[in-house]
Amino acid sequence: MNETPIDTGAAVLVSALPLDKLRRTIATRCLDRLARPWDEMVQWLVAYKKQHRHLTLEPMGPRRCL
């Protein structure tokens, strides 16, 4: 099989990046993406409690969004 420059580059990248580091990097990025919506919902709940003085929320229906 002939190696093209893209094949060579991919091989270098894979050999230079240990699997455990790749896993940690992916996990960190996933957590970063989840943290933002979570923080926004917490801020929404804080504002709701400030306005209504309670956190008793109605159950959400299948298509209802906060």
C-alpha positions in Angstrom: 0.0 0.0 0.0 1.3 3.4 -0.9 1.2 6.0 1.8 -0.1 9.4 0.8 0.8 12.5 2.8 -2.5 12.4 4.5 -1.9 8.8 5.6 1.5 9.7 6.9 0.1 12.7 8.8 -2.6 10.6 10.4 -0.1 8.0 11.5 2.1 10.6 13.1 -0.9 12.1 14.9 -2.1 8.8 16.2 1.3 7.7 17.4 2.0 11.1 19.1 -1.2 11.1 21.1 -1.6 8.5 23.8 -5.0 6.9 24.1 -5.6 8.0 27.7 -4.9 11.6 26.8 -7.3 11.4 23.8 -10.0 10.0 26.2 -9.4 12.8 28.7 -9.6 15.4 26.0 -12.9 14.0 24.6 -14.3 13.8 28.1 -13.3 17.4 28.9 -14.9 18.7 25.7 -18.1 16.7 26.4 -18.3 18.1 30.0 -17.7 21.7 28.7 -20.6 21.3 26.3 -22.9 20.0 29.0 -21.9 22.6 31.6 -23.1 25.5 29.7 -26.7 24.4 29.4 -26.6 23.3 33.0 -25.4 26.7 34.2 -28.1 28.4 32.1 -30.8 26.2 33.7 -29.5 27.0 37.2 -29.6 30.7 36.4 -33.2 30.3 35.2 -34.2 28.5 38.4 -32.5 31.2 40.6 -34.4 34.0 38.7 -37.7 32.0 38.9 -37.3 31.6 42.7 -36.5 35.2 43.1 -39.6 36.2 41.3 -42.0 33.6 42.7 -40.4 32.8 46.0 -40.6 29.1 45.5 -39.4 26.4 43.1 -42.6 24.4 42.7 -42.7 24.0 39.0 -45.5 22.4 36.9 -44.5 19.1 35.2 -43.3 19.6 31.7 -45.3 18.0 28.9 -43.7 16.2 26.0 -43.2 19.4 23.9 -43.1 22.1 26.6 -39.8 23.9 27.1 -38.8 26.1 30.0 
